[in-house]
């Protein structure tokens, strides 16, 4: 029911705060890990809904009826400038500070809030969870085109990965593709 989805969502957010605290405690005991932090994007399928929690610049996309939609917002300095109207979106994709994160899990500054949303799943939806190694080197339109092909998830991952590497993807490239039926 609705309440259980909301409870699950709240529980997921609590887990984020717990992970944040655990990493901070670990770095205090291990000075070599000082300033260590991570991005974290989670999608859990629950009652025909995708419950999403997210911090950082990994992304979750949904392809529905041939249209790709970004379900998360990058927690980067550049994205904040775009949202405030200070920078145009096309400038953001080439800005040198595009990888400067404004929110991370586990740094000296405790998490303030966790981006979260509930997305109703429609049969046929395809989801992509990816690190910036993909979206920094493969344009949105190319991701949409490859996601929309009649491939199985493994094939889709192979094509996205090949394109990222061909486009000189140098950062780590992590991909998860989910097809719903």
C-alpha positions in Angstrom: 0.0 0.0 0.0 0.9 3.7 -0.1 2.1 3.8 3.5 4.5 0.9 3.0 6.1 2.6 0.0 6.5 5.8 2.0 7.9 3.9 5.0 10.3 2.1 2.6 11.4 5.5 1.2 11.9 6.9 4.7 13.9 3.8 5.6 16.1 4.2 2.6 16.9 7.8 3.5 17.8 6.7 7.1 20.2 4.1 5.6 21.9 7.0 3.6 22.4 9.0 6.9 23.8 5.8 8.5 26.2 5.1 5.7 27.3 8.8 5.8 28.0 8.5 9.5 29.8 5.1 9.2 32.2 6.4 6.6 32.9 9.6 8.6 33.7 7.4 11.7 35.9 5.2 9.7 37.9 8.1 8.3 38.4 9.5 11.8 40.1 6.3 12.8 42.0 5.9 9.5 43.7 9.2 8.6 44.8 7.8 5.2 41.1 7.9 4.3 40.6 11.5 5.2 38.2 13.4 2.9 37.0 10.1 1.5 33.4 10.2 0.2 31.2 8.6 -2.4 28.3 9.1 -4.7 25.4 6.7 -4.1 22.2 6.2 -6.2 19.8 3.4 -5.3 16.6 2.2 -7.0 14.5 -0.4 -5.3 11.4 -1.8 -7.1 8.6 -2.0 -4.7 4.8 -2.5 -5.3 5.1 -1.6 -9.0 7.0 1.6 -8.0 10.7 2.5 -8.3 11.8 4.0 -5.0 14.9 6.2 -5.7 17.4 7.7 -3.3 20.4 9.6 -4.6 23.5 11.7 -3.7 26.2 12.8 -6.1 26.5 12.6 -9.9 25.7 9.0 -10.7 22.4 9.0 -12.6 19.2 7.0 -12.9 17.3 7.2 -16.2 14.0 5.8 -17.4 13.2 5.1 -21.0 9.4 4.9 -21.6 7.7 4.8 -25.0 11.0 5.8 -26.8 11.6 8.8 -24.5 14.5 8.9 -22.1 14.0 10.9 -18.9 16.6 11.6 -16.2 15.0 10.8 -12.8 17.9 12.2 -10.6 19.5 15.6 -10.3 23.3 15.8 -10.3 24.6 17.3 -7.0 27.4 19.3 -8.8 28.4 22.9 -8.6 27.7 23.3 -12.3 24.2 21.8 -12.1 23.4 24.2 -9.3 24.5 27.1 -11.5 22.2 25.8 -14.3 19.2 25.5 -11.9 19.8 29.1 -10.6 19.9 30.3 -14.2 23.5 31.5 -14.0 24.8 28.9 -16.6 23.2 27.5 -19.7 22.8 23.7 -19.9 25.0 23.5 -23.1 27.9 25.3 -21.2 27.5 22.9 -18.3 28.4 19.9 -20.3 31.8 21.3 -21.1 32.5 23.3 -17.9 35.8 22.4 -16.2 34.0 22.3 -12.8 31.3 19.9 -13.9 32.6 17.1 -11.7 32.9 19.2 -8.5 30.3 17.6 -6.2 28.2 19.7 -3.8 26.9 16.6 -1.9 28.7 13.4 -1.2 28.2 10.5 1.2 30.8 10.3 4.0 32.8 13.5 4.0 33.6 15.8 7.0 30.3 17.6 6.4 27.3 15.5 7.4 24.5 15.0 4.8 21.9 17.7 4.9 19.2 15.9 2.8 18.9 13.0 0.4 17.2 13.4 -3.0 14.4 10.9 -3.1 11.4 10.2 -5.3 8.9 7.5 -6.1 8.4 6.6 -9.8 5.4 4.6 -10.9 6.6 1.7 -13.1 4.8 1.0 -16.4 5.4 -2.4 -18.1 8.1 -2.0 -20.7 10.0 0.7 -18.8 13.8 0.4 -19.1 16.0 1.9 -16.4 19.7 2.8 -16.5 21.9 3.5 -13.5 25.2 4.9 -14.5 28.3 6.6 -13.2 29.7 9.9 -14.8 32.1 7.8 -16.8 29.2 7.2 -19.1 27.3 10.5 -19.3 30.5 12.6 -19.4 31.5 10.8 -22.7 28.2 9.7 -24.3 25.6 12.4 -25.2 22.1 12.0 -23.9 20.7 11.4 -27.4 23.1 8.5 -27.9 22.1 7.0 -24.6 18.4 7.3 -25.5 19.0 5.7 -29.0 20.9 2.7 -27.6 18.5 2.2 -24.7 15.6 2.2 -27.2 17.0 -0.6 -29.4 15.5 -4.1 -29.2 18.4 -5.5 -27.2 18.6 -7.4 -24.0 20.1 -5.6 -21.0 23.6 -7.2 -21.5 23.7 -6.0 -25.2 22.6 -2.5 -24.2 25.4 -2.4 -21.6 27.9 -3.6 -24.2 26.9 -0.9 -26.7 26.9 1.9 -24.1 30.3 0.8 -22.8 31.8 0.5 -26.3 30.6 4.0 -27.1 31.9 5.5 -23.9 35.3 3.9 -24.5 35.4 5.0 -28.1 34.6 8.5 -27.0 37.6 8.4 -24.7 35.7 7.7 -21.5 38.5 7.8 -19.0 36.7 7.8 -15.7 35.3 4.6 -14.2 32.2 3.5 -16.1 29.6 1.6 -14.1 26.3 0.6 -15.6 23.2 -1.3 -14.6 20.3 -1.8 -17.0 16.9 -3.0 -15.9 14.1 -4.0 -18.3 10.5 -4.4 -16.9 7.9 -6.6 -18.4 
